[in-house]
Amino acid sequence: MKIAVTSTGTDLQSAMDPRFGRARYILIVDTETMEVEVMDNEKNVQSFKGAGIQAATAVADMGAEVLLTGYCGPNAFKTLNAGGIKVVQDVAGTVQVAVANFTNGNLTYSEEPNREGHW
């Protein structure tokens, strides 16, 4: 399974970025092989608005089935759900620990966004 994880860096030891749409990087981790694809999210970090929707679309295009992040706004959440991507929020620590917690069944899917929209 491919899962997307918001990150401050480009490898599994990087700290998670609590933001989704404006996370510096989004790592796509294959839970079977632990191989990592790095999505540079710089264009959305600098975006005036719509960062969450654009990031959600990119995550869907990369084939992720789940997103692990700190928080997610309503527009991004709707876009992710429309793309069939399940969201897990309030996740912290390193990317590696977050992935391990997910694969061990220690995280719960979110039913709704945990942040309001910015604009």
C-alpha positions, 0 to 999 in steps of 0.5 A, a space after each residue: 500500500 502506498 501512503 502519503 506522509 507530510 514531512 519536513 525532509 526527504 527520508 524516513 528519519 525526517 520529522 513530520 510536518 504538521 501541515 498538509 497543503 503547505 508541508 515542505 515535502 510529502 513522502 509517498 511510502 510503500 508499506 511493503 518495501 519501505 521505498 520512498 518517493 519524494 514530492 517536493 511541495 514548494 509550489 504549494 508552500 508559496 501558494 496564496 490559496 488552494 494549497 490543500 486542494 493542489 496537494 490533495 490532487 498531487 497525492 492522488 496522482 501519485 497513487 496514495 491510498 492513505 494520508 498521514 498528517 497533523 491537520 487537514 482543512 475542509 477543502 483538502 479533506 473533501 478532495 482527498 475523500 473524492 479521490 478515495 484517499 483515507 485521512 489520518 490526522 493528529 499524527 506526529 513524530 518521524 515519518 518512520 514512526 508514523 508509518 510503523 504506527 499505521 501499519 501496526 493498526 495504532 492510528 484511526 481514520 478521520 471522519 472530518 477535517 480537524 482545521 477550518 479553511 484559511 480563506 
